[in-house]
């Protein structure tokens, strides 16, 4: 990914969407931020949409339920670069002491690249939960518009059934779609990732299951490129500029973060993580 961007573009860092934080300053702040100063119980990891580029963001959750931005990386415009960004960010966080004594539950966007990245966290078993909302959208996108509401209802029912019955409900939906000639959607349902029901298998409180089965805190952030400069120059010419914009956006958004829903029930998650904790 290019590190540059014109001088005119740099002057617009933090512009668009009412951002008042300097992008370069935000990147420096995040690079210097300690990630070993608290025992994080969960970490969201997903790409924020910076079309045509993507920006990878990590947000941690501490034992009190507070959310904190851990880092950002430019993800580029193709799967290979995004996979490299995921590995780089996770390795950098680990190098700086993140998850040194306890590996958190990773809530990811669900891509294979993100799964491979979190699997590199040292110490053995790593718990991961895929974002259900993103996976659901990918399934529904394959279907004709008139068939999406019914499929969405069936998938929501699977989430309510949990680990024991949810997989079976998704299998039923796959068979139904197959009979209707919707083979692509049926295959997506049958080849679903194995980490869609992790929060259920852990027996977490319903509120906490909802909070820790979506990466909306990251993927829900939208930032439109600012308008062209007075001389017609593109103010968002490459991924480096997008990265600065999003770093500023997340540093600002962090100030308004609330505790995750269900934070009072985080002790059960902590107990599970302690059972697979790294030896000190």
N, C-alpha and C positions, 0 to 999 in steps of 0.2 A: 504494500500500500504506500502511496506517495506520502511523504511527510510534509509536503509543501502546501501550496495554495498561495495565491498572489497576495501582495500587501493589501490590496483593496479588499480581498476576501477576508483577510485576517481582521480587518477593522470591523467586520460585521459579526465576529464571534459574539454569541450571546444575543444576537438580534433575532427577530422572529419569535412569535409566541410570547413576547413580553419578557424575555430572559434578560436579567440585569447582572449576570455573573460572567466575568471574563473567562473565555474558554481555556486559554493557556493556563491561567491561574487555577482553574478547576482541575485540569490534568495534573498539574504539579501537586495540588493538595491531595488528590487521590493517590498519586504515586508515593507520597511521603506518609500516607496514613498508616497507622499501626493496625495490623489485623490479628495480632497475637495478644491483645490486651483484654480479651473477654472470651468466654467459652461459647461460641456460637452453636446453636442447636439445629439451625437450618440455614440453607443458602439457596437463594433463587439464582438461576443461571439461564439467561436467554438472550436472544437478539432483539434489539429495538429496531424498528423500521426506519431506515434513513435512505429511502429509495433514491438511486438504485443501489446504494451501499447498505451495509448492515453494521450496527454497533453492538458488540457483546457487552453485557452488563452483569455484574454480580452484586447481589444484595443479601446481607446476612441478617439473621434473626437471633437476638441474644436471649438468655433465659427469662428475661422480663417481658419478652415479646416486642422489643424495640427493633425497628428495621434500620439498617445502616448500609450505605453504598460501600462496597469493598473494592471495586475496580471496574475499569472499562477497557475495551480493546476495539480497534477498528477491525471489522469482520470482512471487508472486501465485498466483491460482487459474485463470487462463485463458491461452490461447496468446499473446494480444496482450501481456499484461503480462510474460509470461516472455520473449518476444522483446525487449521493452524492457529487461528486466533484463540479458539477454545483451549487448545493445549497450552498455549503460551500464558494465558491468563491464569489457568488453574495452577500451572507449575510455578508461576510467579507468586501467587498467594501462598502456596505451600512453602516456597523458599523463604518467604517473609514470616513464617510461623503460623499461618492459618491451619487449623485442624491438627495442630501438633499433638495435643493430648486427647482430643475427642473428634472423630469424624462426624460432621453434621449430616442431616438428611438433605440431600441435594434435590431441589425441585427444578427440573429443567424443561426447556421447550420441547423435549422429546426426540430431537434429531439424533441420528447415530453418532454424529461428531461430538455432541455434548455428552452422550453416554460414554464414549471412549475417553473423553477428557477427564470426567470425574472418576472413572475407573482407575486412573493413574495416581489418585491420592494414595499414598503409601499406607500399609498396615493391614491389608486384607479386605474384608467385606466393606463395601460402601453402599449405603442405602440411598436409593434414588426413586423419585416419583415424577412421572411425566405429566406435563400440563394437559389436563383433560379438555379444556376449552379449545386449545390449539389443535389437538388431535381430532376432536369432534368437527371443527371447521374443515379440516382436511378431508374427512369422510363426506361431509355434506356437500362440499364443493364438487364432488364427482357426480352427484345426483341431479336430476332435473329439479327446477325450483318447486314444482308442485308436490314433489315427493319428500322434500326436506323436512317439513314440520313433523310428519309421522316418524321419520327416522330419528330426528332430534328427540322426540318424546320417548322413543324406545331406548336411546342411549342414556337419557336422563334416568330412566327407570333402572338401567344397569348400575348406574352410580349409586342409586338408593339401595339396591340389593347388596352392594358391597362385594367383598372378595369371594364369598362362597357362591352367590347366585348371579353376580354381575357378569362374569365371563360367559355363563350359560345364556344369559339374555342377549349378549352381543352375538353369540353363535346362532341363536334363533333368528336374529335380525339378518345375519349373513345368509342363512338358508332362504329366508323370505325374499331377499334381494336377488339371490341367485335364480329363484323361480321366476322373477319378474324380468330377468335378462340384464340385471345390473351387476355383471361379473366383476368389474373393476372395484366397485364399492364393497362387494362381498369379500373380495380378496383382501382389501385393506382391513376389514373387520377381522378376518381370520388370521391375518399376519400382524395383528396388533402387538405393540410392545408389551413386555412382561411387567413393566413397572407402572401400569395404570392404576393398580389397586394396592400399592405399598402402604398408603395411609390407612387403609382398611385392615390390612394384615397386622398392622401395629396396634390396632384397637384404639385409635385416637378418638377423642371427643368429636362429635359431628361438626361443631364449629371449626375445630382445628383441622379436620379433614378437608373442609372446604377451603380454608386459608392456604393449606399446604398441598393443594392439588391444582393450582393455577399459578402462572407466572405473570398475572395481570399487572403486578407492580412494575414490571419491566415492559412487557409486550404491549401494555395498554398506553404507553407513552407515545404520542405522535408529535412530530415536529416538522412542520413544512419549511422548505428552504425559503430564505428571505427573498424579497424582490430583487431583480437585477439592479446594479448600481446605476448612477446617473449617466455614466458613459456606456451603459449597456453590457458591462462585464458580468459574467456569471459569478454571483457571490458564494456559490457552493460548488466549486469546480471538481472537487475530488473527495476521497474518503477522509483525508486528514482534517478537512474543514468540517465535515459531518461529525467526526469524532469530537472535535472541540465544542461544537454546538451541543451535542448530547451530554458531554461531560458537564457542561454548564447547566444544562437542563436538569440533570439528576442531582447535582450538588444543591441546586435551588429547591427541587422537589423534596429532598431529604428533610428540609426544615419543617415541612408540614406532615411528615409521616406520622401515622397513628400506630398504636400497637396492633398486632395482627389479631383478628377475631379469634377468640378461644384461647388467648394467651394464658388465662388462669389455669389451663389444663396442660401446660407444657411439661409438667413434671413427668408425666407418663412417657413422653418422647425422650426426655433426659434419661430416664431409667433404661429404656431400650438402648440408647446410644452408649450408656455407661457399660453395658454388657459386652459391647464390642470395642471398647475404648483401647487406644494405644497404650502400651506399658510406658510409664514415665521413667 
